[in-house]
Amino acid sequence: MPWDLKYSNFGIAKIDRKNVKVFSDPNNYITIGLVDEVDNAVWTGGELNITLKNGEVRRYSDRNYYITI
């Protein structure tokens, strides 16, 4: 299931060490928890690319599903 448009349209993903908070508006977000620390998180169209400090890049097509690129 793809991201709800309210997340990708708002376009804010905030890094908090091993978590990425994906916002749907200024006050509401969901959290993606990761095992490794996050270096960067950026929206690319309707998908969220998360770069880990170990160099791995994950492309999230929704909150739970990703592929490694």
TAMO-V212411 format. One record per backbone hydrogen bond with DSSP energy under -1.0 kcal/mol. NH is the residue of the N-H (numbers start at 1). CO is the residue of the C=O. E is the energy in kcal/mol with one decimal. If there is no record, write none. Layout:
nh=NH co=CO e=E
nh=NH co=CO e=E
This chain:
nh=7 co=4 e=-2.0
nh=8 co=4 e=-1.1
nh=9 co=5 e=-2.8
nh=11 co=7 e=-2.5
nh=14 co=21 e=-2.8
nh=16 co=19 e=-3.0
nh=19 co=16 e=-1.3
nh=20 co=32 e=-2.1
nh=21 co=14 e=-3.1
nh=22 co=30 e=-3.1
nh=23 co=12 e=-2.4
nh=24 co=28 e=-2.6
nh=25 co=28 e=-1.2
nh=30 co=22 e=-2.1
nh=32 co=20 e=-2.7
nh=34 co=18 e=-3.1
nh=38 co=17 e=-3.0
nh=39 co=51 e=-3.2
nh=40 co=51 e=-1.9
nh=42 co=49 e=-2.5
nh=44 co=47 e=-3.2
nh=47 co=44 e=-1.5
nh=48 co=60 e=-2.4
nh=49 co=42 e=-3.0
nh=50 co=58 e=-3.2
nh=51 co=40 e=-2.8
nh=52 co=56 e=-3.1
nh=53 co=37 e=-2.6
nh=55 co=52 e=-2.1
nh=58 co=50 e=-3.0
nh=59 co=67 e=-3.0
nh=60 co=48 e=-3.4
nh=61 co=65 e=-1.7
nh=62 co=65 e=-1.1
nh=67 co=59 e=-1.6
nh=69 co=57 e=-2.7
